[in-house]
């Protein structure tokens, strides 16, 4: 009896044992496998895992420069990247107002693409422009005609450019009139591109010269409200010219201008300190700012020299005028009238009127 009970007890608590005759339709039980214990990670490995890689320390700043023609590698912004390959093909956008300071062109968006890296300089190619959508929509009103077109032109240096002009007429026009105006615009753009380079076309598009030529061409057909080239796109590059200042010359010029600006700031600070024994920081900063506003680049320096020469000439002339004015003031009314008679001018009025008439 006890043996039977022990046998039953052992059969009940056997683990992983498979019966000889399993029931039909029931999968046989499998032996359970023990999962091995995970190996302990060393302290050095845990410290390395906790230490994260700082990607920002590997990045560096690049100076974005406009194309060589027609902008002479002008500094237009900065970008950050890990390597030269990381920023190649990156597109940089800015308004024409930010580029040249023209407030009336704040709706024009310029697009530059990075094509080459030289040291810390990212050289770009002008790939087109477009007008902001809200500005274009404001040009279109009820009872006005809208004439737009898509024209592909090829410049003399082999650049393929797509241009999209937009003409707004004073009133609604017929389809036949629109076709005539489109054909005139297309002929003008094709002829202009066939005689000029891509750099010259950029200046004409952004400066408004090409828009004015289109206005003159289509105005005899029908009165126009506005003419604009709302978009341009570079489809294929051409021959790159090597004329113009090199990047090293631009760097040398920028370093010279920065050195001159630094010297003038130091001179302004020294002058502010000499004027007062205990000058305030605000006065010195104002003096430095006033000097920094006067110096921007070499062209402005030459312009300032010319303006200074002109101002000296004007001052000399003003001194002569003052001397003649003093002479006129010392004269009598009769003498002034005689001078006016000799000059063929009227002699009526007070002495001040006579002097003013002689000074004209």
Secondary structure, 3 states (H helix, E strand, C coil): CHHHHHHHHHHHCCCCCCCCCCCCCCCCCCCCCCCCCCCCCCHHHHHHHHCCCCHHHHCEEEEEECCHHHHCCCEEEEEEECCHHHHCCCEEEEEHHHHHCCHHHCCEEEEEEEEEEECCEEEEEEEEEEECHHHHHHHCCCCCCEEECCEEEECCCCCEEEEEEEEEECCCCCHHHHHHHHHHHHHHHHHHHHHCCHHHHHHHHHHCHHHHHHHHHHHCCCCEEEEEEEEEEEEECCCCCCCCCCHHHHHHHHHHHHHHHHHHHHHHHHHHHHHCCCCCHHHHHHHHHHHHHHCCCHHHHHHHHHHHHHHHHHHHHHHHHHHHHHHHHHCCHHHHHHHHHHHCCCCCCCHHHHHHHHHC
